[in-house]
Amino acid sequence: MTTLNAPNAQVYSPSLPSLAAIERRRRPLTIVFGISVACVLLMAESHWQSHGLIREILFLIGITLAAIGTLGRTWSNFYISGYKSSHLVQSGPYSICRNPLYFFSSIGMIGIGLCTGMLAVPAAMALFFAVYYPAIINCEESRLLIHHRDDFEEYCRATPVFWPRFCSYREPDTYTVFPRMMRKYIADAFWFIALAALARIVAVLHEVNALPAYVQLF
């Protein structure tokens, strides 16, 4: 299996039933994890609640990372809108790593977690991503290997799987995008900012005792 810290490893090719099984579990697992985090946020307050400066620094870093995640996902989707199923995109963000959508998603997730004013929440989000998403990445790369075998193998040798190599960046002078699909992707990326704001609102409700807390987390 390709790991996130082995950028040029060969792509693992699971069977088609394995691909389908992993992808079927993706949305349910994400929903269950999201609901679990939401329950924790509703019941827990931050240990840093009485440390105003630390709390504000965590929020500032968090909203910045959430914004980077939003912009990064929009940028990545700009290059694959209308091309994802038929082309092997290798320019723009896809020239610095093979999975920029997941890279920026991980940044956005950690940002949302930091907006809660806690460190435990982004740590749990990072752990969930590190444990489960390598399998998702392998699924998608295995499909690309089936459709673009020689080109994709060459792409894998030249481009890291997850951590960007910015010195490899290249982009075309012009690029055709599909506005209808881009509207969908922009709306999808906006949720990082919306969830970061919601996490902040819940944290403030705990601070003013409008929402009871039963446990305190770092």
Buried (B, 14 or more C-beta within 10 A) or exposed (E): EBBBEEBEEEBBBBEEEBBEEBBEBBEEBBEEBEEEBBEBBBBBBBBBBEEEEBBEBBBEBBBBBBBBBBBBBBBBBBBBBBBBEEEBBBEBBBBBBBBBBBBBBBBBBBBBBBBBBBBBBBEBBBEBBEEBBBBBBBBBBBBBBEEBEEBBEEBBEEBBBBEBBEEEEEEEEEEEBEEEBBEEBBEEBEBBBEBBBBBBEBBEBBBEEEBEBEEEBE
